[in-house]
């Protein structure tokens, strides 16, 4: 997929590109931020088990957390944000494989959680932007890029889960056009399910 220049952020030179295996350490931190295990304010210890597992996962193409399903936002030549997204059709099998392989104890406890997405949907899984670059349109540009990717793949329903404890993100999603559509209880957390309909006749 060619790089995407956000029309609303051209003056800031935001470029959104496909992730590469060499981005794995940055992508791992983005996933950890999405899981609320990391805040970008300190360096992740090299012996952190979750970080090491995610770096390895991001370099592969057969797990849920992979560079192949991620787009990276660059500003001034540096990675400043990322969005993991994919068709709902691949979610359950890759989720089960990823968690069973990387975190088997956690998966044995939470493997019965609600599915975050399902077939027929394009899912925007994890969005992260470096704290010092928030409020500059980067998150919005990544989300719009994800929506466009879903449309190009033929999906009329773009879905994400919003953490109710992060009202700024909920407002951002709503300003783009995402509408509340129930809740999902995943991995011990209650999420607001939000849907963006790309065609008026699609059903929630």
Secondary structure, DSSP 4 states (H G I P E B T S, - for coil): ---EE-GGGGGGTEEEEE--GGGHHHHHHHHHHHTTS--SSSPPPTT-HHHHHHHHHHT-SSSSS-GGGEEEEEETTEEEEEEEEEEGGGHHHHHHHHHHHH-HHHHHHHTTSPPS--TT-EEEEEEEE-GGGTTSSHHHHHHHHHHHHHHHTT-SEEEEEEETT-HHHHHHHHHHT-EEEEEEEETTEEEEEEEEESSTT---
